[in-house]
Structure formats: structure tokens, C-alpha cells
Amino acid sequence: MQTVTTKRLKEILRAFKGKEMIVVGDIMLDHFIKGNVSRISPEAPVPVVAVNKEFFVAGGAGNVAVNLAVLGAKPILVSVVGRDAGGELLKDFLRKQNVDISGVAEDYDRPTTQKVRVMAEQQQIVRFDRESKHPVAHDAAATCMQRFNQAVKTAKGVILSDYGKGMLSDKNIKALIDACRKRKIPVCVDPKIDNFKKYKNITCMTPNTKEAWEGSGLAPKSGEEAMENLGQKILKMLNADSILITRSADGMSLFEKGKKKPVTVKATAREVFDVTGAGDTVISVFTLALACGAKLHEAAVLSNYAAGIVVGKSGTATVTPQEIEEVLA
């Protein structure tokens, strides 16, 4: 693998500022209720949580957009919410995070996707979800595509963040990818297994090891040879320019079209506290780096450093260019 200098990585980081990026996908409202447990309810054998903290953040594709904003880019989010209080809370949060929500449409026939987590100390007691997995209503989908077609004229990169909630349909997946290819801008995908094989002709897909095995249809095997065969199969299956498989403690493996051997990037995390949102950070930094002219292996190295930082934080976290620069020093 060609060595990537610290100087080059810092050049790429400094080019992040002001880059227009589009995120298309399923957004959700993550609602956290935190407290302490000191007794069991007399009504049922369940813990009583004395709440001392409650907050909302953007999840799914919304977290990808927030990651891009924190990195200094100008993210335009294309998605849907319901016409409800959750949708208003989510849009308000995103505005405050400097995310352009002009591409977020309201779908009257569905609720805003919400995941409510009740936590005692650092332990999750229960989670309950409000969601619809049906395709987005025709009018809302048309509004989203209209905004995308307008934004893609000046955007430098596109991320498709698929959580299987209906935003990314067979029809618009192809249209989105075709539009990016026509304008020669990178289009990278964080896949949902059900739609894995539909993302053909993309710049990159960033599955974790479990997603890669499930999406390929192969039975999981251990060893580097098995990993190489897996990456090459997915490359051919999707006719992708590259596949970046994230492998937790084993780092990342980058497969490029026309190259027999993958580039392996070793993990940089010193301490793993919470992996929540790490995949969002990886695809955000990786795609933004490509949008700034980075080569695939340069983008992989930079995103690996970012992931190493974010897994050392609690909750759905983000990372700043300054934090990445500090670990490069």
C-alpha cells in the first residue's frame, strides 16, 4: 500500500470546509431517557427508573448529515418525516446542527421514525420504536427527488443511508446513482441488507463484516483469504468502484476494482467505549474525503482515524477535523 503522509491527510481535512454534500435516506428521532435504579416496581417485576436526564438527537441518515456538518461540510438532507411532534423536534434539532433540511418532506400517512431508549446508568433497560416501513407516499417522494435533482447540480458528493424505512426505493436508488455518475461525483452507500444487491454502479459501499457476509449470501468464514474472496464477490456483484468493509478491532479492508489484493488499514482506537454511530462517521469522512479529491486509500485511512476517535465516546457521537488533526500529529 502506498504510504499516506500526515501532511496529505491534513490537506484533505482542511478541504472539508464548505463542501456541499447530499445525504439521502431514512432519518429518525433518537430519544434518550436516562436515570438511576434503586428499587423494583410493586406493580410488576420491573425496575423503576428515576429519570434525571432526557434528550433528543438525530439518528439514521440524520446522524450522517450531522457528522458532515461537524466536519465543516454543508450537508443537504433529503428524507421524510411524519406530520407530528416528533418530526418538528427532529427538524428543529437538525437546523440547530447546521443541516439544510429543505429536502425533508412531510408524509401525512406515516409517523416520524422514533427510537426511545430508557437507560439505567449505562445499561439499556428497554427500547420502543414508532415507525413505518411502507414506501414513502408518492407526493412526498416526488418532492424529495425534485430537491435532490436541484441540489446535485452543485454538490460534490452523495451518501445513501439506508435503514430500511422506505425512503430508498428500487426506482429512486437507480435514479440517484445515475444522477451522480452523470455528474462524476462520488456516491457511497451504507446499506440495509434487504436492498444490498440493488446498489449497483456505486463509488463505494461501507458494510461491516456481518453486513458484508449477509449481503453477499455467503456463509461466514474466518481468515484473510475468506475476507478477500468476500470483498471481491461484492465488488463484482455490484459492479462497484470499491468496497470498504469495516472490521472492528481488525480495522478495515478496502477492495478496489481491478486490484486483486485489498488494502488493510489497522484499527487506531485506543479504547472502545461505544460503537454507536461509528459507521455513520466512517461513511461521512470517507465520502467527504473523496469529494475533496482524495484517493480511495487516502479516504479509507482518514475515516479509520475518525472511527478510532468516535468509538471512544459515549452515545451517537461525532468527530471534528481538529480532533482528527490531533491524532495525526
N, C-alpha and C positions, 0 to 999 in steps of 0.2 A: 504493500500500500504506500502511495506517495505521502510523505510526511506533510502535515499541515502545521504551519508555524503559528505561534501565538499572535504574531503581528497580523497575519492574514485573517485569523479568526476575529480579531478586534476590528479590522477593516470592515468585515461583513456586519458585525454588530452595530457599528456606527452608521451603516447604511440603512438600518431598520427604520429610522425616524421618518415618519410621514408617508411611508409606503401604503398605498391603497390596496386592501385585501378584502376579498369577499368570503364569507362563511355561509354555506347553505346547509341546513339540517334541522334536526329536532331540538328545540330548546325546552328547558324545564325549570321550574322553580324549586330549588332545594331549600327546605325549611328545617332548621335545626332547633330542637328543644333540649336544653341541657340542664342537669341538676344533680342532686345527691339522693342516695337511697339509704334510709336508716331503719325502715320497717316494711312489713308486709301488710297489704290491704286486708282489713277484716271482712271485706265483701267477696274476695276471691284470692286464691293463692298467687298473687302477682305483686311485684314491688311497687311502692309508692314513690314517685319521683318528685322531690321538692324542687321546682323549677327556679333557677337563678339566672338563666341566660336564654335568650331566644333571638334568632336572626335568620335572614333570608339571603341566599346567593343564587347566581345563575348557574344552572347545570347544563349538561349536554353540549350542544353547539354553542350555547350562550357562554359557557366557560371557555371555549376555544376563542370566541370573539374577545372576551375579557383578557385572556392571555395575550392576544395580539396587541390590544390597547396598552397593556402594561409594558410590552416590549417596545412601544413607541410607534407602532403602525397605526393606520386609520382603518379599522375594520368596519365593513358594511355587513350587517346581518340580514339574511333572507330566511324567513321562517314564519310560523303561525302561532298565535295564542288564542285562547278562548275569550269570549266577551264576558269576563268575570274579574273578581277582585285579584285573583292570582295573576292574571295577565297584566293588570295595571301595576301590581307590585314588581313583576318581572321587568316590564318595560322601564319603570322608574329606576330600578337598580342598574339596568344596562346603560341608560342615559347618563347616570352619575359616574359610570365607569368609562365614559367617552366612547361608547359604541354607537354607531349610526344605526338606528332602528327603523329607518324609512322603508326598509324592505320587510318589516314584520307586519303581516296582515292578521286580521281577526277572522276566525272561523266560528260562526254562530252555532254550529252543530257539534262542537266538541269543547271539552273543558281544557283549560291550560294544564299541561302536564305538571304534576306536583309530586315530590317525594318528601314525605315528612318523617324525620328521624328523631326518635326520643333516645337521649343518651344519658346514662348514669356514669359520672366520671368520664372515662374514655370508652366505656362499653356501650354498644348499641343495644337497647332493650327491645325496641320494635320499630319497624318502618311500615308506613302505609302509603299507598300510591293512589293518585287520581289521574286517569289517563284514558285516551282513546287511541287505538292502533289502526283505526279505519283511515283510508285515504283522505287527504285534505279535500275539502269542498272545492268544487270547480272554480267558483269566483275567487276564493282566497288563493288557490294555486295559480290562477291567471295573473293576479296582482303580484304575486311573488316573482313569477317568471318575467313579467314586464319590468320590475325593478332590477332584476338580475341583468337582463339584456341591456339596460341603460348603464348600470354600474360597470359591467365587464369591458366597456369601451375604454376605460381609463385605469382599470385595476391591473395590478402586477402579479397577482396570484389568487388562486381559489382553493378553498378547503371544503370538502364534502364530509359532514359529520353526521353519520347515520346511526341513530339509536332505535330504529325500527318503529317509529311512531307515526309513519305515514307521509312525512314531508318529502322524502325522496322516493318517487315512483319510478316504474320502469321507463315511462315516457320521458320524464324530466331528467333522469340520470343521463340518458344518451344526449339529450339536448344540451345539458350543462357541459358535459365533456366535449362535445363537438364545438361548442362556442369557444371553449378555452383553447382547443387545438387550432382552431381557425386563427386565433389571435396570438398563438405561440406563447401562451403564458402557462406556468405550471399549475396542474390540478392534482391535488393529493387527497387521499381518501382514508378516513378512519371508518372501517367497515362494520356493518352488522352482518352476522353470519348468514342470515336468510337472503341477503342481497349480494353476498360476496362475489359471486360469479358474474354479476351484472356490470361490474365496474371495469369495462374493457377500454383499452387505449389510453390509460391514465399515465400521469407522470410517475406517481408513486402511491403505494398502499402501505399503511403502517400498522399491521396487526401485531398483537402479542403472540407468544408461542402457541397458546391454547387456541386463539382465533385462527391462526395460520393452519394448524392441523385440522381443525373442524371445517374451515372454509375450503380446504383442498380436497376433503373427502377421504384423506388417508388416515390410517391408524397411527397414532403417535408412537414414535420410536426415539430412543436416546442415541447420543453420539453426533459428532460433527458431520459425518457422511450423510446421515439421515437428514440433518438440518440442511445440508447443501442440496440434496435431492428435493426436499420440500420447497425451498426457495425457487429452484429452477422450474419446478412444476407450476407454481403460482405465476411466475413470470410469463411462461408460455400460455397458460390458461387465460390470462387477462391481456396478453399482448402489451404488458406494461413496460415503461422505460426502466422501472426499478421497483423493488420490494424491500422495505425496511422492517425486519422482524425484531421486535423488542423482546429481550430475553432475561429481564430482571437482573439477577446477580451476574449473569453471563454477558451482560452488555447488549450489543445489537449486532445483527448481521445484515449487511447491505448487499443486495443482489442487483446487478445491472445487466440490461440486455446486451448480449454479445460478449459477456465476460463469463468464463467458466467458473472462476472462484469468487466467493463473496469476500467483501471487506468486513472484518470483525473489529468492532470498536469495544474496548473493555469498559466495564462499568466504572464510574467515578465516585459513586455515593460512598461517603464515609460511614454514614449511619442512616438506616432506613426506618423512618418513623411512621410514614403513611403514604401509600402508593396512590391514593385517591387523586384523580386528575392528572397523573403523570403522563398518560397517553395524550391528553389534550395539550400539554406543554410540548411534548415531542413533535407532534404534527404542526403546532404553531411555529416553533422555532425552525423546524426543517423547511417548511414551505416558505416562510418569510425569508430564510437564507437563500433559497433558490430564486425567489423574486428579486433578490439583491445581486444576483449574478454568481452565486456560489456554485461550485461543482457539487455533484451528489455526495461524494465522500466528505467534502468540507461541511456540508449541511448536516450530515449524519454525526460528525464529531461534535459540532456545536450543539446540536439537540441533545446529545448524550451528556454533555456538561450540564445543560439546563435541567435535564431529568434528575441528575445526581443531586442537584440543589433542592428541587421541589419535593423529592421523597423524604427529605429531612425536615419537612414542615408538616404541621397538623392540618387536616381537612383538605378541601378542594383549594389548592394553593396555586400561586403564580410566581413568576420569577422576572426580575428586572434585568436590563442589559448591564447595569452596574454590578449586580450580584454575579453575573456570568464573568464579567471582566475581572472581578476579584479572584475567582478560582483559576483564571487563566494566568494571572500574574506569577 
